[in-house]
Structure formats: C-alpha cells, structure tokens
C-alpha cells in the first residue's frame, strides 16, 4: 500500500456534476420494550424522526462534506417530500433538479431501535422520465459537464437515468477529458460503456455478468471489464477489488473497526472516488481512500457523511505525514480544522529540539477538549525537528512556512495561542493581533 498522507494534503476544491435518482430518507428512531398483543411483532415507541436526502442526494451530501462544489441533476415530485429534499441540499446548485408533474418523490423510512434497523418502509413507484424532462436535462448537460472536474452517475433504477441521458453524459465527459464514475443498477451494463469507472457491488456484478454464485470474481470481471477503463467491485466485508481492461486485479481489504450499518457505504465510496480522481490521484490511491472512508461510514448507523477531517484522523493512525501542511495545502487544512477547538504553538526560526519544547508540548496537549497545532515560522526548518514533531502523538497537526499562516489568517481561530521564546511558552491574550503581526512581517 502506498502512503496516503501526502496525497491527502494536496486536495483542492473541485466541481462535480451528480446525475441520478434523488430520494428522501427518513429515520424513525425509538425503543422496543414489548411485543404487540395483536401479532408477534415488536412495538416501537418513537423517540425521534428526521429526514435527509437519500440516493443521489446522499452522494451530494457526501461530496459537499468533502468540500466539493456540486451541481445536482435529477427529478423530484411536486410534493412536500420533494420540496423538503431540495431544501436540504444546502449550498448545492439545484437548478437542474427538476420537478416532474405526476411523479412521486421516493421516500424510504427506516425504523431503528437500539441502533438496529427493524424494518424499512418504501414509498415509491418506478416511473420512466418524461420526454420533456429528458430533453431539458439533455440540453443542460451540454452546459454543465464542461464546468465539472468529474461526473458521477448514481443510478438507483428509478427511471430517471434513461439510456439517452447516460450515453450523452459519457460522450460529453469523454470529449472534455473529464472522468466519469457510474454507480450502476440492473443487469445491463452495456449502457455504461465508455465510463471511466463502473462501480457495482458484488451481487450487481454477478447479475450483470450473468454468472452463477459459484463462479470466481475473475470470471465475472472478464465479462464486464471491456466496458470501462476500470471495473471497481465493492465486496462488503471483503473490501474492494479493481480490474483494468487487461484483467489486472488489485484487492484492498475492508478497514473498519466495527461494522454497525452498511447503509450508504456505496455512496461514500463513490464520493471519495470523485474526490481522488478529480484531484489527480490514480485509481488505486483513490480506491484506498474510498475504502478507508467506507470503513468509517459502516461504523455508524444510517447514511452518514465522512469529512476530510475524519479521514485525516484515520489516516494519521497509519501515516504521520498526514499531519504536515505547508502553504500549498490551504484547502485541506481548512477542512481538517472545521469545527475543532485547538491550541496553536508558534515556533520561531531556529527552534531546536529541547527539553523545554517537549515539556511545553506535553503540557499543551493535555488541555481538555483541544488539539495541538504547531506552526513553524521557518522557511527552511530542520528536517529532524519536523520528523520528530510529526512522530509525537501529542501533536495533531503541523503548519510549515509563513505563507500558509498568511493565507489562513482569516480562517483559523485558535482557542489559545503560545509563542516559544527562550525555551519557554509565552501565552498571548490576543491571538488575532498576533496573527496580524505575523502577517505584516511577511507581506
């Protein structure tokens, strides 16, 4: 496995067009204390109800959590569920999320008790896209695809993604040299021919290849790999397998601490693949990150969104280079710091390894509920110092060079800030004034 930390910190904002079936996911959470006298079924006392975008909508939420700018293309019904779904896609361009008369917005209601899903109740009907809606989408594709860094097709088989829409999206993406990833549905994968990546799960792959359960995975891939540049098969607890057109296979084992719920894990994989390929990673690097993100996802109940900050924390368990940022990594660092409370320790030029530095790091790292970030004010810091700092579990992140702090001044707000002087930490009461002072020195 390649080290992923140095790829992670190079992530930048990216634009993605998501086409697919948008739904509304409802979660009814409660507790079960008795069995119904009417039938041998549990009686659930409802404690909480909430709704989130589902299907392609969950892909959109995953992408926005990763810092992407998203264009959403799909359809909703002229109903309360459609209006709620659209309203919950905050910060997303929904100009191509069209209302189709007579169409019912699909709703999936999951009943959960004691962190276990008891049953799912679906309200939906398969409805082919209306010709007039299809024509509007075909026209919008011509304008939206060239604006994107990557295109994602999230096909849940509800009738929106017609063969014409799929073919046109692939054609436009190929013309613009933009990667296109398909999360497929059904047994006809021919309609996805020409996609950069086709990403079925294990059962979908076997069904599309029309192979019996006893067939090997390599036999299945043999039937499908010519359709795409990369065939990526998600295999639940067995992880991810990638096949290229020549049949070369690479496997990545699952990486989860505890499996609670696999709901939405496929959407997490799709979103992380978009992040990786849009930022220039190769398919194996992108797949490894997707596998790690999926592991985080299935440790939770329901559809969840994995942030870059959470991904960075998991990567740090294996690769301490993940915690080092310099002036070219502004976006990644901003994502990592979102919602965090932290202490900033500033090391001046020429700072050496010393007992005073270790003592200060130990003291600051013990502040409850706060992470420790070290900012090294040196354009040419000693490699030994940086490697040593990155190896310390007390140090959460390291910022190198002055330009980085200049760019981040308006974004970072440390709870406390200290400056090392003569091997002693000096607490500064006004962090904002210090940051401005540092900026002025290097303008």
N, C-alpha and C positions, 0 to 999 in steps of 0.2 A: 504493500500500500504506500502511495506517495503521501508525504506530509501535506496537510491541507491548510495549515495556518497561514502560510504566506500567500495562498490563493485567496483565502477569505478576506484578508485585509485590503485587497485590491478591488473589491466590489464597488461599483458605482451605481448611481440611479439608472434605471433602464425603463424603456417603454414596451408594454406588451399588449397585444390585442387578444382578448379571450372571446372565442365563439363557442356557444353551446347551449345546453338546456339549463335554464335557471329555475330554481325551486325555492320554497320556503321550508326550512327545517324548524320544527317546533319540539321543544323538550319539556315534558311534564314530569317533574321530579317529586317524589313523595316517599312514603314508607309503608311497609306492609306489616300488619300485626295480626291479621286473622284471615280465615278462609270464608268465602261467601256461603251463606246458608242456602242460596239459590242454586249454586253449582259449585263443583270442586275447583274453584279458581280463587286466586288471592284478591283481597280487597285492598286497593292502594289509596291511602289518604294523601291528597295532593297538597304539597307544601309550596311549590313554586312552578311557574310557567314562563318560558322565554322563547323567543324566536330569533333565528339567524338565517342569512342567505345560505342556501344549500345548492348542491350540484355544481354547475359552473360558477354560481355565486360564492361557494366556498373556496373555489380556486382563486377567484378575485380577492377574497379576504386574505387568503394566504399570501398572495402576491403583494398586496398593499402592506401587510405586516413585514415584508422583506424590503420595503422601501420603493416598490415599483410604481410607476405611473401607468394606470390601467385604462384601456378602452374596452367596454363591455358590449358585446353584440349578442342579442338573443331576443326572446319574446316573453311577455308576461300577459296575464289575463286582465280584463277590465274589471278587477275585483279588489276587495280590501287586501287580500294576501299579496297581490301583485304590487299594490301601492306600498305596502309595508316592506316588501322585498327591496324595491327600488330605493326607498328612503333609507334603508340600512346600508346601502353601498356608498358610504360617505367617502368623499374625495375621489370618486371614480367617474370617468366620463361615461355617462349612460345615455348619450344622445342616440346610440344605435341599439338600445334596449327598447324594443318596440312593443306597444300594446296591440294585441290581436283580438278583434271582436269575436265573441263566441268561444274563446279559448279559456280554459280554467287553469289558473296558476297551480302547478303541482305542489302539494303540501305533504310532508312526511312528519308525523307526530310520534316521537319516541317516548315511551313511558318507562321511567327509570326509578328504581328503588334500591337503596343501599349500594349505589354505584354499579348496579346491574340493570341492563336493559331487559324489561319483561316482555315487551311486545312493541312492534311498530305499526302504526295505522296510517295507510297511504290514501290520499285523496288525489286521484289523477286519472286521466284518460289519454291514450295515445292519439295524437292529432297531428296529421301532416300539416306542414307550414302552408299557409295560404299563398296563392300565386302572387298577389300584390305585395305581401310582406317579403316574400322571397326576392322579388325584383328590387325592392328598396334596399335590402341587405346586399344584393349583388352590386348595386351602384355604390353603396357606402364602402364596400370592401376595397374598391379601387382607390379611394381616398385614404382609408385607414391603414392598410397594410404597409405602404411606403413610410408611414410615420413611426412604425414599430421597429424595435430591435429584435423582437421574436414574436411568433404567433402560436397560440395554444388552442387546440380544438378539444373541448370537453364534451364528449358525446355520451349522453345518458339514454339514448334511444327513445326520446320522447317526441321525435318528429320534426324538430327544428332544423337539424343539420341534414338538409337534402343533399343528394349527390351533386347537384349543380353548385351549391354553396361550398361543399368540401373541395370539389375539383377547382373551382375558381380561387379559393383561398390558397391551395397548394401551388397553383400556377403563378399567382401573383407573388407569393413568397419566394418561389424559385427564381423568378425574374429579377427580384430585388436582392437576391442572395441573402435572404433572411431565414434563419432556422424556423422550422415549423414542427411542433410536437403534437401528436394525437394521443388522447386517452380514448380508446375505441370502445365500441359496443356492437354486439351482434356477431354474426359469423362471416360476414362479407367484408374482408379487409382489403379487397381489390379497390374499393372506392377511396382508400387512403394512399394508394400507390404514389410514390414521389415525395412523401413526407420525410423529413429529416430523421425523426424518431417516431416509432409506433410503440406505445407503452401499454400492452394488455396485462391483466393479471393471469395467473396460471390457468384457471378454468376457461377464461376467454381465449387464451392462446390455443389450448387444446381444441376448443369448439371451432375456432376459425380454421385451424389446420385440418379439422375433421379426422383427428387421430383418437384412438381409444385410450382409456386411462393408463393402460399398461405400456403404452409407447414411451420412449425416452424423450426427454426435453430436447435433445439434439435433433431427433426426428421431427418434432413439432417445429423447431426453428428452421429446419431445412425447407419446410413448406411455405414459410412466411418471410424469410429474410430478404428475398429478392424484391419485396415491395418497398423497402425503405433502406436508408443508409444504415440505421441502427435499429435493431429489434431489442427492446428492453422489457423483460418479463419480471413483474413483481411476484414473489413467491411466498408472501405472508411470512411465517416464522423462519423460512429458509433464506430470506433476503432477496437479492436482485441478481438477475443474470442478463448479460448483454451479448448479443450476437451481431457481427457485422455481415456485410453481403458475402464475404468469403467463408463465413461459417466460424470465424474465430470467436471463442467464448471466454468471457470473464465473469466470475462469480463474486458477489460481495455478500457476506453473511449478515443477518439481521443484527442490529445493535441497539437493543432496548434493555433497560434494567428490569422492567416488569410490564407484562402485557395486560392492559386493562380493557381496551376497546380499540378495534381496528377501524372503526368508522372514520372516514375521511382521510385515511393514511395515503390512499392513492392520489388524492388531491394535493396532499403535502409533497409527495414525490414529484408530481407534475410541476408544481410551483417552483420547487428547488432546482429542477432541471432547467426551467426557464431562466432562473437567476444565474445559474452556472454558464449555460451556453450563451446567454446574452452578454456575459462578461468575459467571453473568450476562453472559458475552460474547455478542455476536451471532454468527451462523453464519459470517460472513466472517472475523472475528477468530479464532474457534475453528479454522476451516479453515486459516488461515495458520499458526497454531501447530502444528496437526497435520501440515502439510506440512513444516515445519522438523524436527519430531520424526521423521517418516518418513525424511527425509534423513539424520539421524543414524543411524537404525536400519539402513538399507541400506548404510552404510559399514562394517558389521560382518558377521561370518559367523554364521548361525543366528538363532534368536529371541532378541532382546535387549530389555532394559528400559531406557527412557530416563528419567532422573531430572530433577527440576526444576533441579538444579544444572547438569547438562549442557545443558539447554535454555537456561538463563540465560547460560552461556558462549557459546553460539552466537548468542544474541540480542545480546550485547554487541559482536559484530563489526559490527553494523549500527546499534545504538541504545544510546548510552552511558547513557541514563536508566535502563536496566535495573539499573545498579549502585547506585541510590539507594534506601534504605529508611528509613521512619520508623516511628513507634510502632504504626501500624495494620497493619504488614506482618510481624508476628512469624512467622507460619507460613511464609511464602515464604522469609524469611531463614534460618530453621532448616533448611529443605530445602536451600537453597543451600550452607550450611556443613557439611552432613553429610559426614563422612569427610575433611575438609580440615584441613590444617595451616596456620595463619596467624598473622600478627603484627598486633597491634592498636595503632594510634597514636591517642591521645586528644588532641583539640584543644580547648583551653579556650575559654570565652566571650570573644568579641572578637578571636579569632585572625585576623590579616590575612595576605594574600599576602606572602611574603618570601623572600629568598634562603635563609635558614635552613630554612624549611619545604620548599622544593624540594630542598635538599641532603639533608634527612632522608628525604624520600620516596624519593629516588633510592637512598640507602644501604639503606633497609629493603627496598625492592623487589628488591634484588639478593641477599637471603638465599636460599640454595638450597632449593628444595622447599617454599617458604612463600609464601602470598599475603598481600597487604597490605590490611587493612581500616582505614578511618579512621572514628573516632567523633567527631562534632562535638557538644560539650557546650554547645549554644546553642539556646534555643527559637526565636530569630529570627536565624539565621545570614545573612550577606551572600550574596545570590544570586550575585554574581560569584565568590565563593570556591567555592561549591558547583558551579557550572557549570565552573569551571576544574579543580577536583579530578576531576570526572566525565569530563573530556576527556583526562585523563592515563592512558596505557595502563599506567603503573606502579601505579595504584590499582585494585584489583579490586572493592571494594565500599565504600559509604559508609553509615553509620548516622547518622540525624538525630534530634535531641531526646533528652531524658533518659529519658522513659518507656520507650522501646524497649529501652534497656540494662537497665532495671529488670526488664522482663518476660523478657529473655533471659539474665539473670544465671545462672540455673541450667542453661542450655543451652549457653552458649558457653564455650569453654576455650582461649583463645589460648596459643600456644606461648611467645610473648614479648609483653610489653606496654610501651609507651613513652608518656610524657606530655610534651607540648611545654611548656616553661617558658622564658620569656625567649629564645625563638627557638632553643632547644637541646633535643634529645630526652633525657629522663631515663628510664633503664631501671629498671623496678620489678621486684624479685625475686619478689614475691608478688602475682600477678595476682588471686588470689581475694580477698585483703584489699583491693585497690584497688576491685574491683567492689562489694564490700560497703560500702566507704566512699562510693562514688558513689551507691549506693542510699540510704544513710542520709540523704544530703543532700537527697533529693527525696521522701522518704516523707511 
